[in-house]
Each structure stands twice: as C-alpha cells, then as structure tokens.
Amino acid sequence: MIDIVNAKKEFKKYVSNYNPEHPRVALKIAHIGRVTENCKMIAENLGLLDEEIKLAQLLGLFHDLGRFEQVRQADTFSDKDSRN
C-alpha cells in the first residue's frame, strides 16, 4: 500500500537539504508539486483505483528528484551542461 502522505513528508525532508531560496531549487519544488497534482487529476479522470491514483502521484513526486543534486553540483538543469 502506497502512503502518499508519508512520501510527501519524505520528499520535503529530502529537499530540505537544498537551499529553497535558490531560484532553480524553488522552481523545481513548485514544478514537482504541479506535476504530482496533475498526475493525481489525470488518474482520477481515468477512473483508476485509489492505489493506482496514489502510484501516479508517487511517480509525479519523484520524477525529477535527481535534478536537485544536479543544481547543487552544476547550477543547471541542462544535462549536456552538467556532465563532468
């Protein structure tokens, strides 16, 4: 069973390691929030089961998780510009 409330808490805990005042970090946090809610709305509109709706939310919540470290290391979301 997916605990989306706990997943959101863990997401907040994870992103607390990054500066929320940094424009790219703030942008990514807001983006992920919108994607998560859009995933939920799409799943609901498709008439999916509750567990499937939670899975859709979970996928939205974690879809860009690696971007926070990318911003910390390279100050960009561009994969080509952040390669070592």
Buried (B, 14 or more C-beta within 10 A) or exposed (E): EBEBEEBBEEBEEEBEEBEEEBEBBEEBBEBBBEBBEEBBEEBEEEEBEEEBBBBBBBEBBBBBEEBBEBBBEBEEBEEEEBEE
